[in-house]
Amino acid sequence: MASHTQHSALSGAMHKSWGILFAGFALARMVTYMSLWIAPVTSYIPSRPSSEIVASWCLVAGGLLFMASNKVNH
């Protein structure tokens, strides 16, 4: 990702923001896996740790950011 250049400072800032959101997703997913490893699910009722909300928010925000960056550059 870092090996290609951006045409404007705004594009560079958007890529940096996307990278931060993607790293946040990875950390939140790691927290999810660790919490499920420490306390496995015992109920048959579906449930997710609260870290999955953070993970999904990071992915959605990153996707919206990249869609917006396409409109800005062209």
N, CA, C and O atoms as CSV, one atom per row, in Angstrom:
chain,resi,resn,atom,element,x,y,z
A,1,MET,N,N,0.823,-1.184,0.000
A,1,MET,CA,C,0.000,0.000,0.000
A,1,MET,C,C,0.868,1.249,0.000
A,1,MET,O,O,0.550,2.214,-0.695
A,2,ALA,N,N,1.928,1.253,0.743
A,2,ALA,CA,C,2.732,2.464,0.893
A,2,ALA,C,C,3.660,2.718,-0.292
A,2,ALA,O,O,4.283,3.777,-0.364
A,3,SER,N,N,3.766,1.778,-1.215
A,3,SER,CA,C,4.733,1.935,-2.295
A,3,SER,C,C,4.234,2.818,-3.432
A,3,SER,O,O,5.028,3.203,-4.290
A,4,HIS,N,N,2.954,3.150,-3.468
A,4,HIS,CA,C,2.465,4.018,-4.539
A,4,HIS,C,C,2.204,5.427,-4.012
A,4,HIS,O,O,1.831,5.610,-2.853
A,5,THR,N,N,2.403,6.406,-4.867
A,5,THR,CA,C,2.258,7.800,-4.459
A,5,THR,C,C,0.834,8.282,-4.723
A,5,THR,O,O,0.102,7.705,-5.527
A,6,GLN,N,N,0.467,9.343,-4.033
A,6,GLN,CA,C,-0.838,9.952,-4.202
A,6,GLN,C,C,-0.689,11.274,-4.940
A,6,GLN,O,O,0.352,11.926,-4.864
A,7,HIS,N,N,-1.740,11.662,-5.655
A,7,HIS,CA,C,-1.678,12.871,-6.466
A,7,HIS,C,C,-1.922,14.143,-5.670
A,7,HIS,O,O,-1.575,15.231,-6.130
A,8,SER,N,N,-2.504,14.029,-4.497
A,8,SER,CA,C,-2.768,15.219,-3.692
A,8,SER,C,C,-2.605,14.896,-2.214
A,8,SER,O,O,-2.573,13.731,-1.816
A,9,ALA,N,N,-2.504,15.943,-1.413
A,9,ALA,CA,C,-2.392,15.763,0.035
A,9,ALA,C,C,-3.680,15.172,0.603
A,9,ALA,O,O,-3.652,14.404,1.565
A,10,LEU,N,N,-4.809,15.539,-0.003
A,10,LEU,CA,C,-6.088,14.992,0.446
A,10,LEU,C,C,-6.141,13.480,0.232
A,10,LEU,O,O,-6.605,12.743,1.102
A,11,SER,N,N,-5.670,13.025,-0.914
A,11,SER,CA,C,-5.645,11.578,-1.177
A,11,SER,C,C,-4.738,10.858,-0.189
A,11,SER,O,O,-5.067,9.774,0.294
A,12,GLY,N,N,-3.599,11.464,0.107
A,12,GLY,CA,C,-2.693,10.869,1.088
A,12,GLY,C,C,-3.319,10.787,2.463
A,12,GLY,O,O,-3.158,9.789,3.167
A,13,ALA,N,N,-4.036,11.841,2.853
A,13,ALA,CA,C,-4.710,11.847,4.152
A,13,ALA,C,C,-5.827,10.809,4.203
A,13,ALA,O,O,-6.044,10.175,5.236
A,14,MET,N,N,-6.529,10.638,3.093
A,14,MET,CA,C,-7.597,9.628,3.053
A,14,MET,C,C,-7.025,8.220,3.153
A,14,MET,O,O,-7.595,7.364,3.829
A,15,HIS,N,N,-5.907,7.978,2.487
A,15,HIS,CA,C,-5.263,6.665,2.588
A,15,HIS,C,C,-4.771,6.412,4.012
A,15,HIS,O,O,-4.882,5.297,4.522
A,16,LYS,N,N,-4.235,7.433,4.643
A,16,LYS,CA,C,-3.767,7.280,6.020
A,16,LYS,C,C,-4.940,6.970,6.942
A,16,LYS,O,O,-4.840,6.102,7.809
A,17,SER,N,N,-6.052,7.677,6.755
A,17,SER,CA,C,-7.244,7.429,7.573
A,17,SER,C,C,-7.758,6.015,7.364
A,17,SER,O,O,-8.152,5.349,8.321
A,18,TRP,N,N,-7.756,5.546,6.103
A,18,TRP,CA,C,-8.201,4.195,5.822
A,18,TRP,C,C,-7.292,3.181,6.514
A,18,TRP,O,O,-7.769,2.186,7.060
A,19,GLY,N,N,-5.991,3.434,6.490
A,19,GLY,CA,C,-5.052,2.530,7.154
A,19,GLY,C,C,-5.297,2.460,8.653
A,19,GLY,O,O,-5.211,1.387,9.251
A,20,ILE,N,N,-5.599,3.594,9.256
A,20,ILE,CA,C,-5.889,3.622,10.694
A,20,ILE,C,C,-7.176,2.853,10.989
A,20,ILE,O,O,-7.244,2.099,11.960
A,21,LEU,N,N,-8.194,3.043,10.151
A,21,LEU,CA,C,-9.447,2.306,10.340
A,21,LEU,C,C,-9.235,0.806,10.156
A,21,LEU,O,O,-9.806,0.005,10.896
A,22,PHE,N,N,-8.424,0.422,9.180
A,22,PHE,CA,C,-8.162,-0.999,8.959
A,22,PHE,C,C,-7.386,-1.602,10.130
A,22,PHE,O,O,-7.647,-2.738,10.528
A,23,ALA,N,N,-6.438,-0.848,10.680
A,23,ALA,CA,C,-5.708,-1.328,11.860
A,23,ALA,C,C,-6.653,-1.450,13.054
A,23,ALA,O,O,-6.539,-2.383,13.849
A,24,GLY,N,N,-7.591,-0.500,13.177
A,24,GLY,CA,C,-8.587,-0.584,14.249
A,24,GLY,C,C,-9.454,-1.817,14.113
A,24,GLY,O,O,-9.772,-2.476,15.103
A,25,PHE,N,N,-9.839,-2.131,12.875
A,25,PHE,CA,C,-10.598,-3.356,12.621
A,25,PHE,C,C,-9.811,-4.586,13.067
A,25,PHE,O,O,-10.349,-5.470,13.734
A,26,ALA,N,N,-8.536,-4.634,12.692
A,26,ALA,CA,C,-7.711,-5.796,13.035
A,26,ALA,C,C,-7.581,-5.957,14.547
A,26,ALA,O,O,-7.656,-7.069,15.069
A,27,LEU,N,N,-7.387,-4.850,15.239
A,27,LEU,CA,C,-7.276,-4.926,16.701
A,27,LEU,C,C,-8.591,-5.355,17.343
A,27,LEU,O,O,-8.603,-6.175,18.262
A,28,ALA,N,N,-9.707,-4.791,16.851
A,28,ALA,CA,C,-11.005,-5.179,17.409
A,28,ALA,C,C,-11.294,-6.655,17.149
A,28,ALA,O,O,-11.830,-7.338,18.022
A,29,ARG,N,N,-10.949,-7.157,15.964
A,29,ARG,CA,C,-11.170,-8.567,15.671
A,29,ARG,C,C,-10.290,-9.450,16.560
A,29,ARG,O,O,-10.710,-10.529,16.978
A,30,MET,N,N,-9.064,-8.986,16.849
A,30,MET,CA,C,-8.181,-9.735,17.740
A,30,MET,C,C,-8.790,-9.804,19.150
A,30,MET,O,O,-8.730,-10.842,19.810
A,31,VAL,N,N,-9.368,-8.702,19.593
A,31,VAL,CA,C,-10.041,-8.691,20.906
A,31,VAL,C,C,-11.206,-9.678,20.901
A,31,VAL,O,O,-11.430,-10.378,21.888
A,32,THR,N,N,-11.941,-9.735,19.802
A,32,THR,CA,C,-13.052,-10.685,19.691
A,32,THR,C,C,-12.551,-12.121,19.825
A,32,THR,O,O,-13.101,-12.906,20.597
A,33,TYR,N,N,-11.511,-12.459,19.072
A,33,TYR,CA,C,-10.982,-13.825,19.135
A,33,TYR,C,C,-10.444,-14.156,20.525
A,33,TYR,O,O,-10.649,-15.263,21.024
A,34,MET,N,N,-9.762,-13.208,21.144
A,34,MET,CA,C,-9.222,-13.467,22.492
A,34,MET,C,C,-10.343,-13.642,23.509
A,34,MET,O,O,-10.263,-14.515,24.374
A,35,SER,N,N,-11.395,-12.815,23.414
A,35,SER,CA,C,-12.494,-12.941,24.375
A,35,SER,C,C,-13.255,-14.255,24.180
A,35,SER,O,O,-13.712,-14.856,25.152
A,36,LEU,N,N,-13.392,-14.699,22.933
A,36,LEU,CA,C,-14.052,-15.981,22.704
A,36,LEU,C,C,-13.168,-17.152,23.102
A,36,LEU,O,O,-13.676,-18.220,23.444
A,37,TRP,N,N,-11.863,-16.970,23.061
A,37,TRP,CA,C,-10.956,-18.027,23.495
A,37,TRP,C,C,-10.964,-18.150,25.017
A,37,TRP,O,O,-10.926,-19.254,25.561
A,38,ILE,N,N,-11.014,-16.994,25.701
A,38,ILE,CA,C,-11.015,-17.005,27.164
A,38,ILE,C,C,-12.339,-17.530,27.709
A,38,ILE,O,O,-12.360,-18.336,28.640
A,39,ALA,N,N,-13.449,-17.063,27.120
A,39,ALA,CA,C,-14.776,-17.486,27.579
A,39,ALA,C,C,-15.587,-17.963,26.375
A,39,ALA,O,O,-16.311,-17.171,25.772
A,40,PRO,N,N,-15.480,-19.231,26.017
A,40,PRO,CA,C,-16.213,-19.745,24.852
A,40,PRO,C,C,-17.729,-19.628,25.033
A,40,PRO,O,O,-18.234,-19.602,26.156
A,41,VAL,N,N,-18.425,-19.561,23.933
A,41,VAL,CA,C,-19.879,-19.464,23.952
A,41,VAL,C,C,-20.465,-20.789,24.424
A,41,VAL,O,O,-20.086,-21.854,23.938
A,42,THR,N,N,-21.385,-20.712,25.369
A,42,THR,CA,C,-22.021,-21.934,25.874
A,42,THR,C,C,-23.508,-21.975,25.559
A,42,THR,O,O,-24.141,-23.022,25.696
A,43,SER,N,N,-24.068,-20.855,25.141
A,43,SER,CA,C,-25.491,-20.775,24.847
A,43,SER,C,C,-25.750,-21.067,23.371
A,43,SER,O,O,-24.886,-20.845,22.523
A,44,TYR,N,N,-26.926,-21.558,23.081
A,44,TYR,CA,C,-27.301,-21.781,21.689
A,44,TYR,C,C,-27.851,-20.503,21.041
A,44,TYR,O,O,-28.048,-20.461,19.827
A,45,ILE,N,N,-28.098,-19.464,21.849
A,45,ILE,CA,C,-28.604,-18.189,21.339
A,45,ILE,C,C,-27.445,-17.414,20.716
A,45,ILE,O,O,-26.409,-17.249,21.362
A,46,PRO,N,N,-27.591,-16.931,19.476
A,46,PRO,CA,C,-26.497,-16.209,18.823
A,46,PRO,C,C,-26.142,-14.922,19.569
A,46,PRO,O,O,-27.023,-14.182,20.007
A,47,SER,N,N,-24.875,-14.675,19.704
A,47,SER,CA,C,-24.408,-13.441,20.344
A,47,SER,C,C,-23.014,-13.114,19.833
A,47,SER,O,O,-22.293,-13.988,19.352
A,48,ARG,N,N,-22.647,-11.853,19.943
A,48,ARG,CA,C,-21.330,-11.381,19.522
A,48,ARG,C,C,-20.763,-10.486,20.605
A,48,ARG,O,O,-21.517,-9.787,21.282
A,49,PRO,N,N,-19.445,-10.492,20.783
A,49,PRO,CA,C,-18.831,-9.554,21.721
A,49,PRO,C,C,-18.995,-8.116,21.210
A,49,PRO,O,O,-19.171,-7.895,20.012
A,50,SER,N,N,-18.937,-7.158,22.114
A,50,SER,CA,C,-19.113,-5.757,21.721
A,50,SER,C,C,-17.981,-5.262,20.824
A,50,SER,O,O,-18.145,-4.255,20.135
A,51,SER,N,N,-16.850,-5.941,20.816
A,51,SER,CA,C,-15.753,-5.531,19.939
A,51,SER,C,C,-16.110,-5.716,18.461
A,51,SER,O,O,-15.479,-5.108,17.596
A,52,GLU,N,N,-17.104,-6.541,18.164
A,52,GLU,CA,C,-17.535,-6.719,16.774
A,52,GLU,C,C,-18.228,-5.468,16.242
A,52,GLU,O,O,-18.213,-5.221,15.036
A,53,ILE,N,N,-18.836,-4.676,17.127
A,53,ILE,CA,C,-19.441,-3.412,16.700
A,53,ILE,C,C,-18.350,-2.465,16.227
A,53,ILE,O,O,-18.495,-1.800,15.201
A,54,VAL,N,N,-17.261,-2.408,16.979
A,54,VAL,CA,C,-16.131,-1.549,16.600
A,54,VAL,C,C,-15.518,-2.023,15.294
A,54,VAL,O,O,-15.208,-1.214,14.419
A,55,ALA,N,N,-15.342,-3.337,15.158
A,55,ALA,CA,C,-14.744,-3.895,13.943
A,55,ALA,C,C,-15.599,-3.578,12.718
A,55,ALA,O,O,-15.073,-3.156,11.688
A,56,SER,N,N,-16.894,-3.776,12.822
A,56,SER,CA,C,-17.750,-3.513,11.666
A,56,SER,C,C,-17.820,-2.022,11.359
A,56,SER,O,O,-17.882,-1.641,10.190
A,57,TRP,N,N,-17.812,-1.175,12.377
A,57,TRP,CA,C,-17.811,0.268,12.142
A,57,TRP,C,C,-16.556,0.695,11.386
A,57,TRP,O,O,-16.629,1.524,10.478
A,58,CYS,N,N,-15.417,0.139,11.754
A,58,CYS,CA,C,-14.164,0.474,11.063
A,58,CYS,C,C,-14.221,0.077,9.594
A,58,CYS,O,O,-13.772,0.837,8.736
A,59,LEU,N,N,-14.760,-1.091,9.291
A,59,LEU,CA,C,-14.848,-1.518,7.891
A,59,LEU,C,C,-15.833,-0.669,7.095
A,59,LEU,O,O,-15.551,-0.301,5.955
A,60,VAL,N,N,-16.975,-0.357,7.679
A,60,VAL,CA,C,-17.962,0.468,6.982
A,60,VAL,C,C,-17.415,1.871,6.747
A,60,VAL,O,O,-17.542,2.410,5.647
A,61,ALA,N,N,-16.807,2.466,7.772
A,61,ALA,CA,C,-16.252,3.810,7.627
A,61,ALA,C,C,-15.130,3.832,6.592
A,61,ALA,O,O,-15.024,4.784,5.819
A,62,GLY,N,N,-14.296,2.798,6.568
A,62,GLY,CA,C,-13.230,2.725,5.577
A,62,GLY,C,C,-13.769,2.590,4.165
A,62,GLY,O,O,-13.238,3.197,3.234
A,63,GLY,N,N,-14.824,1.796,3.999
A,63,GLY,CA,C,-15.444,1.654,2.682
A,63,GLY,C,C,-16.066,2.957,2.205
A,63,GLY,O,O,-15.927,3.323,1.038
A,64,LEU,N,N,-16.751,3.660,3.100
A,64,LEU,CA,C,-17.333,4.952,2.737
A,64,LEU,C,C,-16.252,5.970,2.403
A,64,LEU,O,O,-16.412,6.789,1.497
A,65,LEU,N,N,-15.153,5.910,3.144
A,65,LEU,CA,C,-14.042,6.821,2.889
A,65,LEU,C,C,-13.452,6.596,1.501
A,65,LEU,O,O,-13.168,7.557,0.786
A,66,PHE,N,N,-13.268,5.335,1.115
A,66,PHE,CA,C,-12.731,5.058,-0.213
A,66,PHE,C,C,-13.722,5.414,-1.317
A,66,PHE,O,O,-13.312,5.864,-2.387
A,67,MET,N,N,-15.001,5.222,-1.080
A,67,MET,CA,C,-15.977,5.647,-2.084
A,67,MET,C,C,-15.970,7.163,-2.241
A,67,MET,O,O,-16.102,7.674,-3.353
A,68,ALA,N,N,-15.817,7.878,-1.136
A,68,ALA,CA,C,-15.746,9.337,-1.201
A,68,ALA,C,C,-14.458,9.792,-1.878
A,68,ALA,O,O,-14.454,10.795,-2.592
A,69,SER,N,N,-13.376,9.070,-1.660
A,69,SER,CA,C,-12.108,9.470,-2.267
A,69,SER,C,C,-12.145,9.306,-3.778
A,69,SER,O,O,-11.447,10.030,-4.487
A,70,ASN,N,N,-12.930,8.388,-4.282
A,70,ASN,CA,C,-13.076,8.217,-5.718
A,70,ASN,C,C,-13.772,9.432,-6.338
A,70,ASN,O,O,-13.439,9.835,-7.452
A,71,LYS,N,N,-14.719,10.003,-5.634
A,71,LYS,CA,C,-15.435,11.173,-6.118
A,71,LYS,C,C,-14.536,12.411,-6.095
A,71,LYS,O,O,-14.636,13.267,-6.974
A,72,VAL,N,N,-13.656,12.507,-5.087
A,72,VAL,CA,C,-12.795,13.680,-4.919
A,72,VAL,C,C,-11.720,13.733,-5.991
A,72,VAL,O,O,-11.432,14.805,-6.523
A,73,ASN,N,N,-11.129,12.602,-6.314
A,73,ASN,CA,C,-9.976,12.581,-7.233
A,73,ASN,C,C,-10.352,12.737,-8.692
A,73,ASN,O,O,-9.523,13.181,-9.486
A,74,HIS,N,N,-11.571,12.389,-9.073
A,74,HIS,CA,C,-11.906,12.390,-10.503
A,74,HIS,C,C,-12.953,13.400,-10.824
A,74,HIS,O,O,-13.349,13.531,-11.982
